[in-house]
């Protein structure tokens, strides 16, 4: 299966967190006949059968929970695909300040390089375009 590894890690992190918070789910999550690869495969097949191209997090997480809750879930065939995981990145105040400094430095460097580029003398260009006696 070639699903995005980030997708697999996101689902696993959610399920691990859920198992830590919910003792009942923890026993379900540790079933010997269940594994993360089959869970991801089940989710991908369920998504493909639905015909939809976008799902919110809760819908995908509920599919993962359903896979672990039910003993007779049909996993389906392996699917080779790419999965996009959207996450909002929250920066700390220090990271935001560092990003601002880096952006300012890049803008300064770009402005400096633009100023330092050699200026083209337009008068010379115009003179080069005018015919002279030697061109005939």
N, C-alpha and C positions, 0 to 999 in steps of 0.2 A: 504494500500500500504506500502511495506516495503523497499522503496528505501532509499538509504543512506541519512541521514538527512543533511550531509555535502553537498551533491549534491543539495538538495533542497535549502539550504541556499546560495549556490554559484549562482544558477539561480536567486533567489530572489534578491540578492545583485546586480547582473548585471542589472536586470529589474528596480530596484529602482534607480540605478545610471542613467540608460537610461531615465527614467521618469523625473529625476531632470534636465537632460541636454536638453531634447526634449519635449517641451510643447505639441506638437501634439500627441506624444506617451503617455504622461501623461494622456490625456483624454481617450485614448484607454485602457490604463493599469487599469483605475479605473472603467471599465465596471462592472455592478452589476452581470451579468451572468457569469463572469470569476473568477476563483480562482486559487491559486498556486497548490493545489493538482491535479486539472484537468490538469493544464499545465504540471506538471511532468508526469502525466499519459499519456498525449498526446505524450510527448517526448519519453517515454519508448516504447509505442506502435509503434511509427514511427521508432525508432531504431530497434525494433524487426522485423518489416516488411522489413526493408532494408537488413537484413541478415549480416550486417557488425558488427564487434565487437569493433571497435575503431573509434572515431570521434574527430576532433579537436574542440576547444572551440567555434569558430565562427559557425560551423555547428549546434551545440547544441543550442547556443544562437539564431540562426536564426529560429530554430524550436519553441523556446519559443515566439519569436516575432510573428511568424506566428499564433500561437495559439491565441494570444491577438488581432491580426489584423483582423482575419476572424471571422465572427459571426456564421457561420455554419460548424465549424470544428468538425469532428467526433473524440471524445476523445478516444473511445475504452474501452475495459475491463480493469479492474485493474490487474496489474502485480506485483507479488511478486518477487523481485530480489535485488541484491546488486549492487551498482554503485560505480565505482572507480573514484575518482576525483584526477587528478594529478596537483599539484601546486608546483612551485619552491619557496622555503622559502628563503627570503633575510634577512640576519642578519645585525644588526647595528654593528658598530665598537666595541661598548661596549659588545654586545652579542658574537661577534666573539672572543674577548679577554677572556671573561668568559668561553666560550667553550674550548678555547685553554688551559686555566689554569686547567679546570676540566679534560681534556684529559691527560695533563701532570701529574696531581696528580694521576689519575688512573694507568698510566704507572709506576709511581714511586712506588705505593703501590703493584702492581703486581710483579715488580722486587724485592722489599724488601721481599715479602712473599715467593718468589722463593728461595732467598738467605737463608732465615731463616728456610726453611724446613730441617728436620734432614737428614744428609747424611747417606747413607747406606754403611756399611763397607763391601766391596766386599770380603775381605779375610775371614770374618766370614761366609759369604754366601757360599763361596767355601768349607770351612771346613764342613759346615753343609750338603753339598751335597755328601761328600765323605763317602763311607761305612767305618764302623769301626767294631771291633770284637763283639760289643754288638748287632749289627744289624742282626747277623746270627743266 
